[in-house]
Amino acid sequence: MQPIAVLGPDAGSLATRLSDRLDGRVVRIDSVDDIDPGSEDDSGGNGSPGDDSDGADSNAAVTVRFTADGDWAAAGEGADLTALLDRYAPAYDYAVLTGETRLRVPTVLLGDAGDASDADADRDPTTVPGDVIATASSSDAIDVEELLGALESAEPWVTLEELIDRATADPAADRSGAIASFTGRVRAKDAPDDDRTQQLAFEAYEGVAADRMDTIADELEERDGVFRVLMHHRTGVIPDGEDIVFVVVLAGHREEAFRTVADGIDRLKEEVPIFKKETTESEQFWVHER
């Protein structure tokens, strides 16, 4: 799934225009102070057919709109954006976000970011985690066709479920008796008395990191009984408890699958140029400098 964030005045207008032009299934996720109860579906906001989204009252933090199959919206309080993206990634091609800048996703900035007030500090290009792919004074000044072109080369949002689906769809799956996976996540503490890690921020050496992961996967797939190796490492700011990296192996037997998963994550950590900044309750530092 490809996410894109729109920030600033009239973000909702551009999000609507963009959603209407995207070719595929689109989920729109809005962070708002108040949601009009009239925007919920006729079923009372308890979910679209085949969906298990929870409804909520009108004073909610997030509304989710499914734009590909008709107008429908649901509201919910305290929704975590990472969890929402993970949830909808297997079924949707695009996610259009408003009011959220914590994650490293392609971003459009509207309004005068240079004169942003403290309340609008999330529109400062220097503090936006994701790549700023367009800026304009207003929604109307954005060329949606140019925006779609810029989005084609952006980094997608990948989930473990999606990687497993790719493995099971491989032509060699008929000869496979095992799929093994590894998920790395942000650990809050090594020991009970440790200073708590609040978040990790990852920066990848652009181009080189992806190429190196592809090379490692190709080399591991040369092993007897190993049919497919898939890897993905998220970048940007990731809070404690959330997923960082996935390795999935399709193999003939469990022995090859387990061994290759272990070797895959070890080589990824040793050979792929991805740099980690740790923020604890008391300090912030680049891990490689220690």
N, C-alpha and C positions, 0 to 999 in steps of 0.2 A: 504494500500500500504506500502511496506517495502522499505525505502530509504537506500542507502549506499553511502558514499563519498570516493573518492580516491584523495589523495593529493600528490604532489611532482613530480619529473621528470618522464616522461613517464607514467603519470597518464592515458592518453588517451588509451595507449596500454592495460593496465590492465582493464580499463573500457570496452573495446571492448571484451576482453576474457571473462570477467565476464558476460556481457550482453548476449553473445552467449550461456552461460551455464545455465542461470537462466530459470526455468521452469514456463512460464507464459508470460503475456504481459509486456513488458519493455519499459519505456521511459527513455532516456538518456539526461541529461541536463548538457551542458558544458559551463563553463565560460572561455572565451578566449579573447585575444586582437584583433585577426583578424580571420575572417571566410572566407574560400575559397568559392567564389560564385559558384564554380563547385560542392559544396556539397549540394546545394539546389536541390529541386525536379524539375521535368520537367515542372511543372505548373508555375514556376517562383517564388517559395517560398511562395505562398499565402495560403498553407495549404494542408494537405492530405485529401482524400475523407472523408467527414463526420466530419472534424475538422475545427475549426474556428481560428486557429493560424494566426497571422499576419506575413507577410514576412518583410524583411528589406534588406538593402544593405550589402556589404561584411564587412564593418568596424563596427561590432556589438559586443556586450558584451556577449551575450548568444546564443547558438545554441541548439535546441531541436531535438533529433533524435528518431524516433519511430522504434524500432528494431524488434518488434514482427511480424509486417505485411509487412516486406520489408524495403528496405533502403529509408529513407526520412528524410529530415532535414529542419528546418526553423530557421531563425536568427531574433533576436530582441534586441533593445537597452533598457537598464534600467530595465530589467525584475527583478521582486522581487521573490526570491526563494520560500518564503512562499506561495505567490499567485500561483506560478506554481505548487507546490506540491498539494495545495488545488484543483487546477483545474483538475489535471490528476489523483488524487487518486481514484475517483470513477471508472475509466475505466482501470487502470493499476495496475498490481500486484507488480511491482518493479520500483524504480527510481534510476538510477546510476548517481551520481553527480561528477563533477570534478571542482576544483577551488573554492569551497565554504565551509567555515567552521563555519559560524555564528550560524547555527542551531545545536541542539543536535541530531545528527544522527550517526549511526555506521560509523566509519572512518578507512580507511587504509592509513598509512603513508609510503611513498617511499622516499628513499634517506637518507642521514645522518642527521637526525633531530637534533642531538646534536651539529652539526657544522653549523646549518642553519644561513644564513645571515639575516639581517634585512628584506630584501625583501622576505625571505622565512620563516618569523616568524610564519606563519600559520601552519608550519609543526612541531612546537615544541609541543610534547605531553602534556605539562603542560598547553597549551593555547587552545587546541582543545576542544570545548564544548562537542562534542559527545564522546562516548566510543571508544577508539582505540582498534579495534579487530584484527589488524595485522600490523606488521611493517616489512620492508625489504629494502635492499639497492637498489633494482631495481624491475621492474615489473616481470621480468622472475623468480625472486626468490620467488614469491608468489605461493603457492599451492592453486589453485582455489577451489578444492574440500574441503579443510580445511576451506577456507573462507566461502563457502556456509554453512558448518556446524555451524560456529560461527554466521552466520546471522540468523539462525533459531530461536534463543532465543532473538533476538534484538527487541526493541520497535518499533511498526509500526507507520506510519503517519495516523492519524484518522481525518476525517472531519465531519462536521455536516450533510452533505448530506449522507455520508455513514451510520451514526447512524440512520437517518430517514429511509433509505432504509432497515436497519435491522428490525426496528420497523414495517414497513409495510409488511415485509415478515413473521412476526410472525404468528403462527397458530391462535392466538386469534384476528387477525386483522379484521375478519369478524364481530366480536362483538363490534368493536371499532368505535366510532363516533368522536374521537378527537385525534390529536397528537399535543402536546404542547412542545415547546423547549425553552431553555435559552442559550444564548451565552454571555460569559464574555469576555471582551476585555481590552487591556491596555489603561487606561485613561491618556491623556497627562496632564490635569489640573483639579483640583476641582473648581477653581475660575479663572476668567480672568487674575488676577494679580499673580497667583501662578508661582513658578519656574516650568518649563516644565519637565515632566518625559520623559526621552529619551528611556528607556527600563526597563523591569523587567526580572530578572533571577530566575527561579524556580528550586528547587532541591527537589525531592521526597525521602522520607525514603524508600529505595529500598525494594520491596516486600510487606511491611506493607501498604503503601499507596494504592496500587492496591487492596489488600485484603480488606481493609477497605471500599473502594468504592463499591466493590462487595457486601459486607455485607449490606451497606446502601441500595443499589438497591434491594437486596432480601427482606429486611424488608419493603420497600415501596411497593413492588409488592404484599405484603400480604393484602393490603387495598382492600376493596370492589370496584370493577369497575376499578382497575388499573391492566393492563395486562403485561406491559413491561416497565422497567426503564433502561436507558442506560446513562452512564457517561464517560467522558474522560477529563483529565486535561493534557495539554501539559507541557513539562519541557524544560529547557534550556533557552536561551536568546530570548526574544520576544519584538520587538520594539513597540513604541506607535502606537495605532490604529489597532494592529493585535489581532487575537482571542487567548484566553487562555484556556477556559473551555467550555464544552458543557454538557447539560442535556436534554434528550429526554424522553418523557412519552407517552405511548400508553394507552388510557383509553376509558371507555365507553362513558363518557360525558365530556364536557369542564370543569365543576366544579372540578371533580376529577383530571383532567389533569393539570389545572392551579395550584391547591393546592399542588399537588405532585411535580411539577417542582420547586415551591418556597421552599418547605421543603427540596427537594433534594439538591439544591445549598446551602441552609443554613447549612445543616448537613455536606456537603462536606467541606465547609470553616471552620466549627467548629471542625470536627472530623478527617479529613484526614491530616496526617503529610507531608505537602508540604510547604517548606520554601521559602520566597520571598525576593530577594535583589533588591532594587530600585536604579536606576541611574538617577539623575536629572541633570540639566545643571550645578549645583554647588556642588553636593555631591553624595556619594554612601553609602547605609546603609541597614542592614537587618531589615525588617519591624517588625518582632517579637521582636526585641530588643528595640523597641519604644512603 
